[in-house]
């Protein structure tokens, strides 16, 4: 582990080769832990079988999610909320195979050039399991004045307004999802600097909130949560347009905005800074997920004991057996 700290740019996949998994490594519960588990079990037939199954499940889920998004985007095009033809800037593919998150982040930063010194928008796409979330976290650490963006709270805000409108009219939710109503809901959302920070203000139908203040309360209410899929399906275009304006404001203000998402949506966000994380062998996606689950199960079993390397190995083996 000291070796990893001394050479953060080198891959843990290389450094941990042939090393036993110590209780300290298991306790990290991060990419170093996963790399160690994969190295230790990469030739195990049971591990390979689980990894292949998880890879298939993840890729199937990604395809299904992508199809749903594409349907929502097409609906927005049909409503003329989004243009039918968009010219997507070139997307730089970054291979993450055998690389640490630090190395991947450094490659992206190098490709950004002097953009971060002025403020820019960067998009990041890729299959589940390629490390998008970890990479974004690293970029946020390394880039000046960096901020992540999530569309989730926008969909929650629109859902809150739609549900409130339906309650006030005494009608069903589907009856307030007309183009006219959706346009009015969007006009009740305002992006800007409020109370010294970037935020979204909700103001309409008797609702007056700042998203940052209610994202864990009002926007997580059950009446919002259960209706998000219904509203999200018909508001993809509206959200994309809102986001485009918000990102432009932030970048103009010197903020480096990190936007992680799916290709279908990101294609409608204009920026020259586009990246896609790829793996040379997609089975690694399954291996990472298998290692993540094994590590969590094993740690839960030994965390309150005086475990040694043998106990860690046994706990990991038990975890793998339970996943078979």
Beta strands, then each sheet from edge to edge (+ up, - down):
strand 1: 92-95
strand 2: 121-126
strand 3: 146-149
strand 4: 189-194
strand 5: 197-204
strand 6: 207-210
strand 7: 256-260
strand 8: 273-278
sheet 1: 1+ 8+ 2+ 7+ 3+
sheet 2: 4+ 5- 6+
end
